[in-house]
Amino acid sequence: MKPTSIFCLFLLLFISHTNYAQTTVDDPEIKKMITEVQSKNMEATVRKLVSFGTRHTLSDTKSNTRGIGAAQRWVKSEFDKYALASNGRLTSVIDFFTIKADGRRITTDSQLGNVMATLKGTDPTDDRVLIISGHLDSRASDVMDAKSDAPGANDDASGVAAMMELARILSQREFPFTLIFVAVVGEEQGLYGAKHLADVAKDGKWNVIAMINNDMIGNSLSSGTLLRDNTKVRVFSETIPFLETEAESKMRKSTNRDNDSPSRQLARYIKTVTNQYVEQLDINLVYRNDRFLRGGDHTPFSQNGFTAIRFCEMNENYDHQHQNVRKENNIQYGDLAEFMDFEYMKKVTCSNLATFSNLAWSPKAPTNVGIEVKDLTNFSTLVWTAPEGKSVYGYNILIRETSSQHWEKTIFVKDTKAEIPYSKDNFFFAVQAVDALGHSSLPVFPIPIR
């Protein structure tokens, strides 16, 4: 090949790469934070929570050694320790509220309290909020039994311990907007703590861009089938938003975006970031809000129109879930720490950390994302408006076939308009804003424009 031909080929490849580069940038600070996640810390947290005997929502609130009250005060005291390394940006509170008797699982009017730590952002003009939760309460076989031991090691001291580990690590860094870490109560009695916080967020018009719920993330062995897998974790996300308007329903049906709700986009985001930063862990995207006919603390947020998902272990063990501590036929029952897999839990926590920190450092999502439909063509033209606030390095156009569960291809562009050689008849698209360190916003599904 002639030198001029080689030069032309190189130039063509350079121009093509410049216009449609597919790059993945690892943030060294996120990689460093992942090394700071310690399974021994989380195991110690789980065992401390177990030591309170029971954390039933309606259990003792006065004792300093047993019951939900002692557990709440201990979690807050740990938050206060983290605050010392945050230069005053992390503050904590037990947010008390009253629940009226419901004739079901709340027998009398009761005062409940979520333990919440808030990490204040550095940019007063950025009103975004991120929330991560686990539920503090536990239960025995009888959901109304507030007296018997209910260790709740995996359900859900695991989620609380993961949330607290993130609070410890992230509070030592600065982020532009508010991060909230919360141990909610009342989950086993009817998601009361999460509903209270979701209502506060809705009434206060909080700009919650994502809510992540961790509920049972510390077990890798299933009961009955005896499947053991510490390389997969489920992420549940709603299909059709609870608060979908008539106009949104019409748009969803006309564009066939049944698998592209905001919560579904968050779930895919988690899968992408986990693949990038966490070894030996795969996100299993489950296309339902939660397990069959069941719910979790993300549900009230979804019902209030927020983007919310749930992390949950791949294989549940019902011998150690909602069981009195006992031994029958030489089988040990009860939600005890000895049956947990803390290295598996560490990987799930790292997935949380990578997701949370990427979002916390990301630019805002692009607005007015559209796809042109005025012409019949085998190309697709997408346009959008640059977001306000933090500067944007460029944009990722995400592409997948209509039958695919996850994004398959990424095209990076610098402009706010791109024509790509993929037919809108055969592919789905989304656009996200990216900064120079690779922190990306949540993807936005385009709407038709003429």
N, C-alpha and C positions, 0 to 999 in steps of 0.2 A: 504494500500500500504506500502511495506517495506521501511525503511529509505533509503536504497541504491537505490531503484527505484526512490524515490522522488528526491534524489540527482542527479541521472542520467538525470531525466526529466528536472530539473533545469539547469543542465549543457548544455543539448541540446538546451533549450530555450535561454540560455545566448549566446551560440555560434551562433545560428541562428540570434539573435538580433544584435550581433557584426558584422556579415558579411553583413546582409541585414537590417540594422536599418532604420526605417522611422521616421526621427526626424524633428521637426520644431523649429528653434531657433529664438526667438524674440530679436532684438537688442534694448536694453533699450534707446539708444540715438535716434533711429528712433521714438520710441514711445513718447519720450519727445518732439521731433521736431513736431510731429503731434499735440500735445497739444498746440503748439505755433501758429498754423494756426488760424487766427482770422477772422471771417466773417465780423466783424465791420471794420477791416482794408481794406478788399477787397471792401466792400460797399463804403467806403470813397474814394477809388481809382476810382471805377466806376463812382461815382457822380462827382469827380473832372474831369475825362475825358469827361463826358457829358457836364460839364460847359463850355467847349470850343466851344459849339454851333454845329459846324461841324468839323469832322476830315477827310473830303474828301481828297483823295490823292492830288488833284489839287487845294485845297483851300488855303487860305492866309498863307503865310510862315513868314510874317514880324510882324504881331500883336503879342502882348504878352498875349492876352486874348481870341483870337478866331482863329480857324483854325489848320491845321496840324502842322505848325511850332511851335506854342505855346505848343501843346500837346507833341511834340518831346522833346522840351527843358525841360518841366516839368518832363517827365519820366526820362530823363538823370539826372536831379537834384535829383530825388529820388534815383537812382542808386548811385550817389555820396554820399548820406547820408549813404547808406548801406556800402559803401566802408570804412567808418570811423571805422566800427567794424570788418574789415577784415584784419587788420594789413598790409594794402597795397596790398593784393592779388587780390582784386576786382577792376577792372578798367572799365571805360565806355567811349563810343564814339558814336557819330551819324555818321554812315557810309554813306556818301553821294555818289550817283552815278547818271549818266544821262541815261534817257530812251528816245530813239528816238520816234517821233510820229509814231503811228502804224495804223492810219487810222480808228481805232475803238474806243478805250476808252482812248487813249492818243492823244490829238488833236495837241499838239505842243511838241517839244523837252522839256523835263522837268527834273529838278533835284529832285530826291527822296532821302530819308534817313532812314535807319533802325537804331533804337536805341538799342545798344548792350552793355551788361555788360559781362565781361569775368572774371571768377574766376580761377586764376592760380593754377595748381596742385603742390603738394609738391615733387613729384618724377620726376626729369628731364628726366628720361629714359622711362617714361610711356607716350606715344604719343596719347593715346585715347582721344576722345572728345565726350561730350554729349551736345545736343542742345535742348532747350525748347523754344517754341514761342507762341505768340498770335499776331493778327494783329491789328495795331493801327488805321488804317483808317476806316471810316464809310461811309454810303451812304443813300440817300433818295430814293424815288420811282424811279426817273430817275437817273441811274448810272452816268450820265454826269452832274448832278446838283451839282455844287461845292459851291453854295451860300446858299441854304435853310438849316434850322436846320436839322442835322442828328445826333441825340444823340448817337446812336450806343452803348447803355448800355450793352446789351447782346451780340451783334454782332459788335465788339468783345472786348469791354472793359472788359468783363468777363474773356476772355483768357489772356488779358494783365495783369489784376489784379492778377490772379492766378500765372502767371509767375513772377510778381514782388514780391508776397508774398514768393515764393520759393527763389528768389534771396535774399530777406531780411533774411530769416532763414538760408539758406545754407551758405551764405557768412560769417557767424559766426563760421563755422566749417572748418576743413581741409580735403581735398580729394587728392588722389594721382595724379589725372589727371584733365584736363581742363573741366570746365562746362561753357556753354554759354547760357545766358538769352537774348532773343531778342524780341523787338516789331517791327515787320516788317510792311512795308507800301505797298500800291499798290495791296492789295489782291483783292479788289472789281474791280480793273481795269484790272486784269489779272495775279495775283500772282507774280507781278514784284519784290517785295522786297525779297520774299522767293527764287525766281529764281536767283536773284543776289547773295544771300548768298550761295545757293547751288552750283552755278558756282565757287564762290571763294573757297569753300571747296574742290570741285573737282580739280580745277586748282592747288590748294595748296597741294593736296594729303593729306588732313586731314584724320585722322583715326577716322571717325565719327562712333561710334558703335550704336548710336540710336539718332533719332530725334523725339521729341514729340511735336505735334501741338495741341493747345487748341483753339477751335473755337466754340463759343456758348455753354457754360457750366453752364449757370445761370438761366435756365427756366425749370420748371417742369410741366407746363400745356400746352396741345396741343390745337390749334385752331380747330374749327369744331367738332372734336370728343370729345373734353373736357376731355381727359384722363389726370389724374394727377398722377405722379409717381416720387417720389424723392429718390427711392431706386435703380434706374438703370441708367447707362450711356453707350453710345455706344463707342466702339473703332473700328475704321475702319482700315483694313490692306489689302494690295494688295495680290492677289492670286499668279499670276505668275509674277516674277520680270520684270520690264520694260527693264532692260539691260541684260536679260538672254542670255548667249552665246549658240551656237549650242551644245557644249559639255554638258552644264548645262541642256539644254532642253532634251537631250538624257537621261541624268541621272535621271531627274525628271520623265520622262515617264517610264523608266525601274523600278524605285522604287516606283512609284505611289505617289510621294510626292507633289501632287498638292496643298495640304493645309498646306504645311510646308515651305513656303518662310521665309526668315529671318524676314520680317516684321510681318508675322503671328506668328513667335516664340516670338517676342517682345510683341505682343498683348496678347498671352497666359501668358507670364511672368507677365504682368500688372494684369491680372486676378488673378494669384496665389498670388502675393504680396498684392493686394487689399483685397482678402479674409483673408489674414493673419493679416493685420494691420488696416483695416478700417471697422467700424461697419455700418451695414445697407446700404451697397452699393454693387451692383453686376455689374460686367462688362459684357455687352452684346457684344459678339464678332460678328462683322458684316463682312462677307466674301466678301468684295469689297473694292477698294481703297478709295471710298468716296460715298456719296449719289448718287442716280441714275442720271447719266449724269452730275454730278457736281464735283467740286474739291476744294481742300484747300491747305494751304501752305506747307503741307508735300509732296504734289505731285511732285514739282520740285526736292526734295531730292530723292524720289523714282526713278524719271526719270534719276537721275545722279548715280544710283546704291547704294544709301544709304538705311539703314534700317529705315523706318519712318512710323508713324501711326498718326491717328487723334482721339482726344477725342471730342465728341459732345453729347449734351443732348439727352435724350431718346425721348422726345416729343417736336417737334418744334412748335412755335406759329407764324403763318404767318401774324397775325394782328400786330405783333410787330417786324417784320423782313422786311427790304427793303421797308419801308412805310414812307410816309410823315407824320409828326405829325399833326393829325387832329381828329375831332370827326364827325362821320357820323352815322345816325340812332341810336344815343345814344351809339355808340361803339367808344371807344378811340383807335386810331391807333398810331403807332410810337414805336420805340425801346427805351422805357423809363425805368428807374431804378425801378419805382414803381411796375412793373410787374415781377420783378425778385425774385427768391427764393435763398437768400444768404446762408441759411443753407445747401441747396442742393449743391450750388457752393462750399461751404467749404469742403464737403465730396469728391467731385471730385478733389479738390486741394490736399486733403490729399492723395488720390490715386496717384496723380502725385508725391507728395513728397516721399512717400514710394517707388515708382518705381525708381525715380531719384537717391535717396540716396543709395538704395540697389545696383544699378548699379555702382554708383560712388565709392563705397567702395568694389566692388567685385573684385576677381581675374580675370585675363584674361580667356577667354574661352579655353577649351581644343582644341588641334589641331589633325589633322589626325584621326578624329573619324570615325571608320569603324565597320562593322558588318561582321563576317566571314560567308562565303557561301560555303565553300569547302565540307561540309558534310550535308546530309539530316538528320535533328534531330528536336525534339520538344523543344529543348533548343535553346537559342540564345546567342552567344558569341560576346561581344562588346569590342573593344580595342581602345585606344587613347593615345595621347602623353600629358604629363603634360605641362601646359602653363609656359611661362617664367614670371619673375617678382614676384609679391606678392605671398607669400607662400600659398599653398592650403591645407586645412584640409582634404578634400575628394571630392567625386563626387556624384551627383545625377543622377541616371538613371531614366528617365521619361518614363512612359508607358501609352498608351491608345489604345483602340480598334480602328479599322480602321474607324468605323462609328461615333466615338466620336469627339466632337468639342474641348474638353479640356483634358489636362493630368489627368488621373484617379488614378495613382499609382506612388509612388516614392520609389526607392531602393537606399539607401546610401551605398557607398563602399569607401574603402581607396586606393585600388590599381588602376592601369590603365588598368586593364582587368577584365572582369566579365562574368561569365556564369550564365544566369538566366533562370528559368523554364517557359519561355514564348516564344511561337513560333513566328518567324518573319513572318509567313504566316498570323497570326491573329492579330498582334499588330504592332503599330508604336512606335519607340523609339527615345530618344534624350539624350544627356549627357551634364551636366553643372558642372563647377567647383564651389566649395563652400569653404568659409573660416570658421574659428572657431565661428564667430558670426552669421553665417547663410547667409551672403551676397553671392549671387550666380550670376554667369555669365549668359549671354544669352544661351539658349540651342542650341546644335549643332546636326543636323540630320546626322546619320551615312550613309556612302556610302559602297557598297559591296567591300569586300576584299577577295582574294582567297589565 
